[in-house]
């Protein structure tokens, strides 16, 4: 089954940030692809990954990046699909620089931005699911079941 959500990381060092995100995508029934492609060091690879994923049916992109955090914005420049940026807590500003970089996109190139780090990655999974739930009743039910669990004190 083709990936509906593509999770892009600028570096393998960002993999721990998505540890709790991927099980949520599974829970929501959303096939995903995880790829590492730096916006700075591998721009052609990044472009190939985004374009190939789109051809194969990707519907939402999640871009995880720290410090200058150009990855989400570059991904948004390559696709008309929704892009969710996850800032990584790294460098001397502990992710605040990444957060501001991702949230301050120019008009017409939106990137939805979530909290810094693993909690933000989990919210990125939830946001992607909510977007896809608009046209997929099975995903909508999975999202509602998760919300009911959270209301009962689950995590």
C-alpha positions as CSV (number, residue, x, y, z in Angstrom):
1,X,0.0,0.0,0.0
2,X,1.5,3.4,-0.9
3,X,2.4,5.9,1.8
4,X,-0.3,8.4,2.6
5,X,2.0,10.3,4.9
6,X,5.7,11.0,4.2
7,X,7.9,11.8,7.1
8,X,11.1,13.6,6.1
9,X,14.1,14.2,8.3
10,X,17.1,16.3,7.5
11,X,19.4,13.9,9.4
12,X,19.4,10.4,11.0
13,X,20.1,12.2,14.3
14,X,16.4,13.3,14.2
15,X,15.0,9.7,14.2
16,X,14.4,9.6,18.0
17,X,12.0,12.5,17.6
18,X,9.6,10.4,15.6
19,X,9.7,7.3,17.8
20,X,6.2,7.9,19.3
21,X,4.8,9.4,16.1
22,X,5.0,6.3,13.9
23,X,2.9,4.1,16.2
24,X,0.2,6.7,16.1
25,X,0.2,6.7,12.3
26,X,-0.1,2.9,12.5
27,X,-3.0,3.3,14.9
28,X,-4.8,5.7,12.6
29,X,-4.3,3.2,9.7
30,X,-2.1,5.5,7.7
31,X,0.7,3.9,5.7
32,X,3.8,6.1,5.9
33,X,7.3,6.4,4.4
34,X,10.3,7.7,6.4
35,X,13.1,9.3,4.4
36,X,16.2,11.2,5.2
37,X,17.1,14.0,2.9
38,X,18.7,17.2,3.9
39,X,17.4,20.4,2.3
40,X,21.0,21.8,2.5
41,X,23.2,18.8,1.7
42,X,20.9,16.8,-0.6
43,X,18.4,19.1,-2.3
44,X,18.2,16.9,-5.4
45,X,17.5,13.8,-3.4
46,X,14.8,15.7,-1.4
47,X,13.1,16.8,-4.6
48,X,13.2,13.3,-6.0
49,X,11.7,11.8,-2.8
50,X,8.9,14.4,-2.7
51,X,8.0,14.0,-6.4
52,X,8.1,10.2,-6.3
53,X,6.0,10.2,-3.1
54,X,3.4,12.4,-4.8
55,X,3.3,10.1,-7.9
56,X,2.7,7.2,-5.5
57,X,-0.2,8.9,-3.8
58,X,1.3,10.7,-0.7
59,X,-1.3,13.1,0.7
60,X,0.5,14.8,3.6
61,X,4.2,15.5,4.3
62,X,5.7,15.9,7.8
63,X,9.2,17.5,7.8
64,X,11.3,17.3,11.0
65,X,14.1,19.8,11.3
66,X,16.3,21.6,13.8
67,X,18.2,24.9,14.0
68,X,17.7,26.8,10.7
69,X,14.9,24.2,9.9
70,X,14.7,24.9,6.2
71,X,13.4,21.4,5.4
72,X,9.6,22.1,6.0
73,X,9.7,25.2,3.8
74,X,11.6,23.6,1.0
75,X,9.2,20.7,1.0
76,X,6.3,23.2,0.9
77,X,7.9,24.8,-2.1
78,X,8.0,21.4,-3.9
79,X,4.4,20.3,-3.3
80,X,0.9,21.6,-3.1
81,X,0.1,18.9,-0.5
82,X,-0.2,19.9,3.2
83,X,3.2,20.1,5.0
84,X,3.5,19.9,8.8
85,X,6.8,21.1,10.3
86,X,8.2,19.6,13.5
87,X,10.9,21.7,15.1
88,X,13.7,19.7,16.8
89,X,15.3,20.8,20.1
90,X,18.9,21.2,19.1
91,X,21.6,23.8,19.1
92,X,22.1,26.7,21.6
93,X,18.4,27.8,21.4
94,X,17.0,24.4,22.1
95,X,14.6,24.4,19.2
96,X,13.2,27.9,19.4
97,X,15.2,28.9,16.3
98,X,13.7,25.9,14.5
99,X,10.2,26.8,15.7
100,X,10.5,30.4,14.5
101,X,12.0,29.4,11.2
102,X,9.2,26.9,10.4
103,X,6.3,29.1,11.5
104,X,7.5,32.3,9.7
105,X,6.9,31.1,6.1
106,X,6.1,33.7,3.4
107,X,2.5,34.2,2.3
108,X,1.4,31.4,-0.1
109,X,3.8,28.8,1.2
110,X,2.1,27.6,4.4
111,X,3.6,25.1,6.8
112,X,1.5,23.9,9.7
113,X,3.8,24.0,12.7
114,X,3.6,21.9,15.9
115,X,5.4,22.0,19.2
116,X,9.2,21.3,19.5
117,X,10.3,17.7,19.8
118,X,8.6,14.4,20.3
119,X,5.4,15.9,21.6
120,X,5.2,17.9,18.4
121,X,5.8,14.8,16.3
122,X,2.9,13.1,18.0
123,X,0.7,16.1,17.3
124,X,1.9,16.0,13.7
125,X,0.6,12.5,13.4
126,X,-2.7,13.6,14.9
127,X,-2.9,16.6,12.6
128,X,-2.1,14.5,9.5
129,X,-4.8,12.0,10.5
130,X,-7.4,14.8,11.1
131,X,-6.6,16.2,7.6
132,X,-7.1,12.8,6.0
133,X,-10.1,12.0,8.1
134,X,-12.0,14.7,6.2
135,X,-12.4,12.3,3.3
136,X,-11.8,8.9,5.0
137,X,-14.4,7.6,7.5
138,X,-12.1,4.8,8.8
139,X,-9.4,7.4,9.7
140,X,-12.1,9.6,11.2
141,X,-13.2,6.8,13.5
142,X,-9.7,6.0,14.5
143,X,-9.1,9.7,15.4
144,X,-12.3,9.8,17.4
145,X,-11.4,6.6,19.2
146,X,-8.0,8.1,20.1
147,X,-9.7,11.3,21.3
148,X,-12.0,9.3,23.5
149,X,-9.0,7.4,25.0
150,X,-7.3,10.7,25.7
151,X,-10.4,12.0,27.4
152,X,-10.3,9.0,29.8
153,X,-6.8,9.9,30.8
154,X,-4.9,7.8,28.2
155,X,-1.7,9.0,26.5
